[in-house]
Amino acid sequence: MGDPVNSPDHYTAGGIETIDYLRAKLSPQEFAGYCRGNVLKYLSRCNNKGGVEDLKKARVYLDWLIQHQERVKT
């Protein structure tokens, strides 16, 4: 079983990480919005669904958003 936060098995089916595919297909603004939306989703549901695991998932998306913003601004 894979890491359910950083690399869930169902996100690597087909030989490519879903986030890498999205990064390649979305515009910079769309990708930033995707990451922001997922941060909000996981933060909003953590108390009612996934607890600490949802907080960790939010952190992953926030880290991706930060990395993206740093690349876009350089």
MODELLER restraints for C-alpha pairs under 7 A, 6 or more apart:
rsr = mdl.restraints
at = mdl.atoms
rsr.add(forms.Gaussian(group=physical.xy_distance, feature=features.Distance(at['CA:2:A'], at['CA:8:A']), mean=5.42, stdev=0.5))
rsr.add(forms.Gaussian(group=physical.xy_distance, feature=features.Distance(at['CA:2:A'], at['CA:9:A']), mean=5.34, stdev=0.5))
rsr.add(forms.Gaussian(group=physical.xy_distance, feature=features.Distance(at['CA:5:A'], at['CA:53:A']), mean=6.95, stdev=0.5))
rsr.add(forms.Gaussian(group=physical.xy_distance, feature=features.Distance(at['CA:5:A'], at['CA:56:A']), mean=6.64, stdev=0.5))
rsr.add(forms.Gaussian(group=physical.xy_distance, feature=features.Distance(at['CA:5:A'], at['CA:57:A']), mean=5.53, stdev=0.5))
rsr.add(forms.Gaussian(group=physical.xy_distance, feature=features.Distance(at['CA:11:A'], at['CA:17:A']), mean=5.73, stdev=0.5))
rsr.add(forms.Gaussian(group=physical.xy_distance, feature=features.Distance(at['CA:11:A'], at['CA:18:A']), mean=5.41, stdev=0.5))
rsr.add(forms.Gaussian(group=physical.xy_distance, feature=features.Distance(at['CA:12:A'], at['CA:18:A']), mean=6.48, stdev=0.5))
rsr.add(forms.Gaussian(group=physical.xy_distance, feature=features.Distance(at['CA:23:A'], at['CA:31:A']), mean=6.24, stdev=0.5))
rsr.add(forms.Gaussian(group=physical.xy_distance, feature=features.Distance(at['CA:32:A'], at['CA:65:A']), mean=5.96, stdev=0.5))
rsr.add(forms.Gaussian(group=physical.xy_distance, feature=features.Distance(at['CA:35:A'], at['CA:61:A']), mean=5.39, stdev=0.5))
rsr.add(forms.Gaussian(group=physical.xy_distance, feature=features.Distance(at['CA:35:A'], at['CA:62:A']), mean=6.78, stdev=0.5))
rsr.add(forms.Gaussian(group=physical.xy_distance, feature=features.Distance(at['CA:35:A'], at['CA:65:A']), mean=5.78, stdev=0.5))
rsr.add(forms.Gaussian(group=physical.xy_distance, feature=features.Distance(at['CA:38:A'], at['CA:58:A']), mean=6.74, stdev=0.5))
rsr.add(forms.Gaussian(group=physical.xy_distance, feature=features.Distance(at['CA:38:A'], at['CA:61:A']), mean=6.58, stdev=0.5))
rsr.add(forms.Gaussian(group=physical.xy_distance, feature=features.Distance(at['CA:39:A'], at['CA:58:A']), mean=4.47, stdev=0.5))
rsr.add(forms.Gaussian(group=physical.xy_distance, feature=features.Distance(at['CA:39:A'], at['CA:61:A']), mean=5.81, stdev=0.5))
rsr.add(forms.Gaussian(group=physical.xy_distance, feature=features.Distance(at['CA:39:A'], at['CA:62:A']), mean=6.18, stdev=0.5))
rsr.add(forms.Gaussian(group=physical.xy_distance, feature=features.Distance(at['CA:42:A'], at['CA:54:A']), mean=5.15, stdev=0.5))
rsr.add(forms.Gaussian(group=physical.xy_distance, feature=features.Distance(at['CA:42:A'], at['CA:55:A']), mean=6.38, stdev=0.5))
rsr.add(forms.Gaussian(group=physical.xy_distance, feature=features.Distance(at['CA:42:A'], at['CA:57:A']), mean=6.65, stdev=0.5))
rsr.add(forms.Gaussian(group=physical.xy_distance, feature=features.Distance(at['CA:42:A'], at['CA:58:A']), mean=5.30, stdev=0.5))
rsr.add(forms.Gaussian(group=physical.xy_distance, feature=features.Distance(at['CA:43:A'], at['CA:54:A']), mean=6.82, stdev=0.5))
rsr.add(forms.Gaussian(group=physical.xy_distance, feature=features.Distance(at['CA:43:A'], at['CA:55:A']), mean=6.15, stdev=0.5))
rsr.add(forms.Gaussian(group=physical.xy_distance, feature=features.Distance(at['CA:43:A'], at['CA:58:A']), mean=6.28, stdev=0.5))
rsr.add(forms.Gaussian(group=physical.xy_distance, feature=features.Distance(at['CA:46:A'], at['CA:52:A']), mean=6.88, stdev=0.5))
rsr.add(forms.Gaussian(group=physical.xy_distance, feature=features.Distance(at['CA:46:A'], at['CA:54:A']), mean=5.25, stdev=0.5))
rsr.add(forms.Gaussian(group=physical.xy_distance, feature=features.Distance(at['CA:46:A'], at['CA:55:A']), mean=6.37, stdev=0.5))
